[in-house]
C-alpha cells in the first residue's frame, strides 16, 4: 500500500480546507490499514462509512467556499465532486465483493491525491493571484 501523507504541496492556503484535507488523508490512512490488515468486513465498512461521510461533508464545504468567493471554475469543480460521489456510490453498491475495502482504498487514495494536487490547486492559484500573493 502506497502511503498517502500530508505534504505542504497539498496546501490550498485556506486553513479550514487544509485542515479538512489533512483529516481526509488521516481517515484514508486508517481505512487503508484496516483494509490491508485483513480486518473483518464490519471494521472495513465502518471505516469506509467514516471516510465517506466526512468526505461528502468536506466537498459541500469546499463548494460553499468556492461559490462565496466567486471562483470562476466553480461549476467544473462541483461536477468533479459529483462524479466522485457517483463513483463512491457505485463502488459501495458492490459491497458484496470481498475486496471492496482494498478497491475503495486504492480508488480513494488515487482520487484524493489527484484532486488536491490538480483541481484544488487551480482554485488555490486563482485565490493567490486575487490576493496578490
Rosetta blueprint (number, residue, H / E / L):
1 X L
2 X L
3 X L
4 X L
5 X L
6 X L
7 X L
8 X H
9 X H
10 X H
11 X L
12 X L
13 X L
14 X L
15 X H
16 X H
17 X H
18 X H
19 X H
20 X H
21 X H
22 X H
23 X H
24 X H
25 X H
26 X H
27 X H
28 X H
29 X H
30 X H
31 X H
32 X H
33 X H
34 X H
35 X H
36 X H
37 X L
38 X L
39 X L
40 X L
41 X H
42 X H
43 X H
44 X H
45 X H
46 X H
47 X H
48 X H
49 X H
50 X H
51 X H
52 X H
53 X H
54 X H
55 X H
56 X H
57 X H
58 X H
59 X H
60 X H
61 X H
62 X H
63 X H
64 X H
65 X H
66 X H
67 X H
68 X H
69 X L
70 X L
71 X L
72 X L
73 X L
74 X H
75 X H
76 X H
77 X H
78 X H
79 X H
80 X H
81 X H
82 X H
83 X H
84 X H
85 X H
86 X H
87 X H
88 X H
89 X H
90 X H
91 X H
92 X H
93 X H
94 X L
95 X L
96 X L
97 X L
98 X L
99 X L
100 X H
101 X H
102 X H
103 X H
104 X H
105 X H
106 X H
107 X H
108 X H
109 X H
110 X H
111 X H
112 X H
113 X H
114 X H
115 X H
116 X H
117 X H
118 X H
119 X H
120 X H
121 X H
122 X H
123 X H
124 X H
125 X H
126 X H
127 X H
128 X H
129 X H
130 X H
131 X H
132 X L
133 X L
